[in-house]
Each structure stands twice: as C-alpha cells, then as structure tokens.
Amino acid sequence: MTDAQTLTAAPPSDAAPSSSAAPGRGTAAETLVQAFVDHGFTHFTGVPCSLLKGVFRVLESGTGPAEQVAYLPAPREDSALGVASGLSAAGARPVVLMQNSGLGYCLNVLTSLNLIYDLHVPLIVSWRGHDGNDAVEHDIIGRELLNLLDVFDLRHTVFDPDEPCASVERCLAAAEDGRHTPVLIVKEGI
C-alpha cells in the first residue's frame, strides 16, 4: 500500500463499536466521536486545545470509537484543514478539530480551496473567550467568532454536552445540502 493509500484508507471495519461510547453511556467526548463515526466519518485531524482535550484523548487512545477512525495529529490548523481537504477529495470523510483562534489561520484555505471547490469538511471549533473570562488573547476572537462564521456562511451549531448525538445531528443537518461547511462549536471543556 502506498503512503497515499494508507492515509485515505478507512480504518479496519472489523472494530466493533464500544458500548461505552453508546449515547448516554460514554463521556461526551466518546459519544461525540461515535456520532461522527455513525455518520460515516473516517478520519480526524487537528490541533489540541484544552477545551477539546477529552476528544483528543479518545482519538489518541485508539480504543472505543477511535478504533473505527484514523487520527492524524497536525502542527497547525491550516495544515489540518489542508490534509482533511485532500482526504475529502480522495473520497474519505474527515473532521477537523481546532481552537477558535486557529480558524484565523484557516481562512485562506477555506476561501481559496474548500468553499470554492465544495470540500465542506466538518469543523469542531472550541470557543475560547466566549464569556470574557479567558486569557486576554482570546477576548476578540471569542467575542467575534459567530460574526466571523456568518461572514463566510459557515453553518454553526453550539455543542450541548448533555446531548452530544443531537448536537452532531443538528450540526450536520445545517449543512446537509452539501453547499455549506458545518461547524460544531464547543464552549465548555469536554
């Protein structure tokens, strides 16, 4: 198998879903990953953030719902989106994780690749600074995140940790026409 085939190949399908990731039985992070798996997503990539540390722990563990996907760590958010875009163009179904400040790094990739070539890869974006009680460097992007998403017509849903599956459903449904990029916003650590 070539390196390109390895990257785009789906993880082994003989991995049974973890009962601990069943809705209502696993952590919010496990259930979130499982919900994307249940929708046919095959790869996750991204840059860690403290609000998303539970999701990264699930993906890095290689157990439970992570047995059913490939996880590709990334050094920068725009690199993660570039890798995910290539995977998507090759027929895989990737998801990108990032901190909201990383969305700024991705605007060129989004506007010059994803949005014009209809590569609408779901984004899971942490919302640092949404309440003004975070580190000062998160204040502006925290205050303006929803406006930024609206400017680029990125369909966003705020994640409800009590209803992870429903949150993923709403997020993906908002972009089910295939013409919009779905964004799941995580306000609190999971």
N, C-alpha and C positions, 0 to 999 in steps of 0.2 A: 504494500500500500504506500502511495506517495504521501509526502507531508500534507499536501492539499487535501487528499482523500481522507487522511486521518482527522484533519480539522473539521471537515464538513460531514463526516460520518456521524450518524446518531450513535449515542451510547448503546451498549448492549440492551436488547429488548427483553432479555430473559430476567432482568432485575424486577422482582415483584415490588409493587408499591408498599411502602412501610405503613403498617397500621397506625403507628404513632403520628403519621402525617395526615391521617384522615380528618376531615373537617370536624372541629370541636374536640379533637383528641390530642393533637400535637401543639407545639408552640405556634404563635402567629407566624414566625419566620418559616417553619416547616410547612405549614398549611399554605402560605403564600407561594413557596416554591412548588409544592404539589399542585396548586391550582394552575400555574403556568404549564406544568408537565401535562396535566389533564387536558389542556387546550392544545397540546401537540408541540410545545416549545422544546427545543433540543439542546440549546446552549445558553450559558450565562457568561457574561464578561463585565468587567467594571473595575472601579477604583474604590477601595474600602472607605467607609465613613462610620463614625461612631453610632449614628442613628440606624445604620443598616448592618451593624456587626452581627446580629443574630442570623441574618440571611447569609452573610459571608461565612459564618461558622458552619451553617448547614451545607453550603456548597463545598467548602474546603474539607468537610468530613468525609465526603464520598459515600455517605450512608443515607438510609431513608430515601426521601425524594431525590437526593443528589445522585443516587445510583443510576438514575434514569436520564441524566443530562451531563453534558461536558461543561466544565468550568475552566475558563481561560482568564487568569488574572491580567490586569492591564496596568501600565505605569501612568497613563493619563487618560482622561475621559474621551478626548477626541480620538485617541488610538483605539480605545474600546469600541467606540461607535464605528470607526473605520473597519475593524475586524468584523464586527457584527454585520455591517453593511455587505461586506464580501461574502460572509456566510449566507446572508439572506439572498444575495444574487445567485449563489450556488445552490439554493433550494433548502437550506437549513432554516430553522426558526429560532433566532437568538433573542435574548433580552439583555439590555444594558443597565447596569446599576451605577449610580453616581450621586455625589453631593450636589446641591443646587449651584454652588459656585462653579462646579465643573461644567455646568450647562453652558456657561460663557465660552469655555474652550471649544465647545461642540458646535457653536452657531455656524461657523464656516462649513463644516462637514454637513450639517443639517441643510443649510440653504443651497449649497453647491452640489450636493450629491443626493442625500436622502429625499428631500422634498421634491426635487425636480424629476427624479427617476423613480418615484413611488416605492422607495425602500423604507417602509414605515415600521421600523423596529421599535417594539415597546421599550420605554424608558421607565425605570424605577428611580425616582429622584428624592433624596432626603431634603426636607425643608428646614434647613438651619436658619435661625434668626427670624422665624415667622412671628414670634411673640415679643421680640425685642429683648429677650432675656438670654442671649447667647453672646459669644465673643463678638466684639465690635466689628470685626471684619465680615461678619455675616448679616449685619443690620440692613444694608442697602439691598442685597440680593434677596434677603428674607422678605423685606417689605415689597419688593417689585417682582417677585417670582411669577405670580399669576398674570400680571400685566405682560411680562416677557413671553410667557407661554401663549397668551392670547394674540400677541403681535404676530407670532409665527404660526398661528392656527394649530397649535399642539393641543389636542383634546386631553384634558386632565381630570383626574378623579383623586380625591383625598382618601387615603387608605384608612380603613376602620379596623383596628387590631382585634376588635370583638367579632368582626365578620370578614376575615381575610378572603374567603372564596367569593363572597358577594362583591367585595371591593375589586377583585381581579375581573369578575364578570362585568361590572359597570365600566371599568377602565377599557376593556377590550371592546365592549359593545359601543362605546362612544366613538370608536374608530372602525367599526365593522364594515364600513363602506369601502375600505381599502385605500382611501384617499387622504387619510389623516394619521398622524403619529400619536399613539396613545401614551400618556404619561401617568404613572401612578405615583402620587406624592405621599411621602411618609413623613409625618410631623413629629412623631414621638419614636424613641428607640424601640426596635423590635429585635 
